[in-house]
Amino acid sequence: MKEFIMKTISSEKFFPTLLILFDVGAAIVYAKHRDWRKVIYWLAAAVLNAAVTF
């Protein structure tokens, strides 16, 4: 599994991709608590990081 991930994601993009996944995870947690402003915030952060990274 580790080899697949390392072949799929280059080493320069590993940590930004991890950060994007954490942003989306935070949005999911806040969605469960129905805090829609923070959901939008974290999804926007994920999109911004993705735009800069990729």
SVG drawing of the C-alpha trace seen along z (x, -y; Angstrom):
<svg xmlns="http://www.w3.org/2000/svg" viewBox="-27 -31 37 33">
<polyline fill="none" stroke="black" stroke-width="0.4" points="0.0,0.0 2.8,-2.4 4.5,-1.8 1.3,-2.5 0.8,-5.8 4.4,-6.9 4.2,-6.1 0.9,-7.9 1.9,-11.1 5.3,-12.6 7.3,-13.5 6.8,-17.2 3.0,-16.8 2.6,-14.3 2.2,-16.8 0.0,-19.2 -2.2,-16.3 -2.3,-15.2 -3.3,-18.7 -6.1,-18.7 -7.4,-15.4 -7.3,-16.9 -9.2,-19.9 -11.9,-17.7 -12.0,-15.6 -12.5,-18.7 -15.4,-19.8 -17.0,-16.4 -16.7,-16.7 -18.3,-20.1 -21.0,-18.9 -22.0,-16.3 -22.4,-19.2 -24.3,-21.2 -21.9,-24.1 -22.2,-25.2 -19.9,-28.2 -17.0,-26.1 -17.9,-23.4 -17.7,-26.1 -14.4,-27.4 -12.7,-24.1 -13.9,-23.1 -12.7,-26.4 -9.3,-25.8 -9.1,-22.4 -10.0,-23.9 -7.4,-26.6 -4.7,-24.2 -5.6,-22.0 -5.5,-24.9 -2.0,-25.9 -0.7,-22.4 -2.0,-21.0"/>
</svg>
